[in-house]
Amino acid sequence: MKTIFLILTLLFTQLFYSQIKIQEDNLTIEYKNNNKAGQIVGLGNITNVYSKAKNWVQYSVKVRIEMSDNKKRAFDPNKFSLIDPNNRIRLRPIDISNSNYLNQWHLYRLIKDKPNYKSLENRYKPNIKDSYVDFEFEGIKNAIIPINYDAYDKYKISIKEPNKVAHESYFEPRDLKKQNLNLYFFIPVGSETVTLYYGNKKIADIELN
């Protein structure tokens, strides 16, 4: 009985301390878990971005966001990043979704450079700031992973594969009050531990599953 009590106490303590208050944004973030991500329904963590690269693995990092004032307002997801201390790189999410697989939505991705195709004009909103670039970590390099988008000028012809253009991307803020989010990251093969940050605030040290 004494052993069981000790285990329960340790688990409770871990959950308690994993909820981090972000004072300047008036919210709390709690790290939940991580898993390898999939692209097929039924595999668990579903992302709409994939890669054939053999030297990267995509992970889903689940967090819970709660506004401290219990009011729905704009949440900036671009402050999230992972630091891989082994490779000394900083990674940003390439996709973010809610964790309800029966009614899943993904945050809308924006592109940083003015597009040459009409199909991408709605993704170019230079008035929305990419706050990811506001934070730096000594001795750590930002890894840039562009995303390929379908590119066409007028109409997408289903029988013809559209052109693909790569853009460095970030996310449009979304109004939230309380929400579980899945953050999808490409992480180098062989990495075992990473650290999740929101801005320059450490959220959790993560052992990859």
Buried (B, 14 or more C-beta within 10 A) or exposed (E): EEEEEEEEEEEEEEEEEBEBEBEEBEBBBBBBEBBBBBEEEEEEBBBEBBBEEEEBBBBBBBBBBBBEEEEEEEBBBBBBBBBBBEBEBBBBBBBBBBBEEEEEEBBEBBBBEEBEBEBBEEBBEEEBEBBBEEBEBEEBEBBEBBBEBEBBEEEEEEEEEBBEBEBEBBBBBBEBBEBBBBBBBBBBEEBEEBBBBBBEBEBBEBEBE
